[in-house]
């Protein structure tokens, strides 16, 4: 079995409730002393959302908000400036909360295929409809990620930066399930080799650094993500079925880390920490893997972002992830 890259035992996905960047940074760094992340606060409005934030990172491509969503344009406008301003505010808050920190920190951006499914061209159709537009968008994103990662490294000089690419639309892209602007048809499925090659280009942007690919949709393509170079795959554990066993087992055997989303992302009564990771232990037994590998191979997270949670529940959920990860390490069987 290949050695796993070292990751913290628990972390969050990205989004948090509310609009106070400093409060979010304090909550994240207070919850995850070993693996904090750059919080996203979509409640502030367009530009703070997942798509808008990443659109603001693009180089020589710009996007503005239309009634139908984010649309690519020729010039940076108010929406681009707002997205960049909020990102700077969030970075300021994280930098302030991590003075002297040495360890891993995670930053998130939307991956090239979910971005292509979400951003519209001038004609109102998704960039996904045009292979040339997909290539241009992927290249622009790669340059934007380089700039962003360099900025994070400058602000947090003691940190090892982990890049998370959010790809919730990836399975729909592969299967031809992304709906057109009219809603009456779907865009053609993209060839798996093209999808894999484009993802690999995004992964290698983080030169030598670990990349996690996150999707909270069903049927995450574990094997494709592993081939594209992802060091870890983040997913909603509740959506797994036994038909995923073979690809998950192969990924684990190859040294891919699993970011197991076992804590619900919206307010609910939480079970005891050991109960939250019971399914992970069951999966491990089903795959015939050694229990002592659990702590080495699994990072515990919420099932998805916490933007829809109350602030009190978000804090509880993050703390619960830490306790559940400790339970997994202390009692792997």
ABEGO torsion letter per residue (X at the ends): XBBBBBBBABBBAGBBBEABAAAAAAAAAAABAABBBBBBBAAAEBGABAAAAAAAABBGBBBBBBAAEBBBBABBBAAAAAAAAAAAAAAAAAAAAABGBBEBBBBBBBBAAAAAAABBBAAGBBAAABAAAAAAAAAAAAAAAAAAAAAAAAABAABBBBBBBBBAAAAAAAAGABBBAAGABBBBBBBAAAAAAAAAAAAAABBGBBBBBBBABBGBBAAAAAAAGBABBBBBAAABBAAAAAAAAAAAAAGBBBBBBABBABBBBBBBAAAAAAAAAAAAAAAGBBAAAAAAABBBBBABBAAABBAAAAAAAAAAAAAAAAAAAABAX
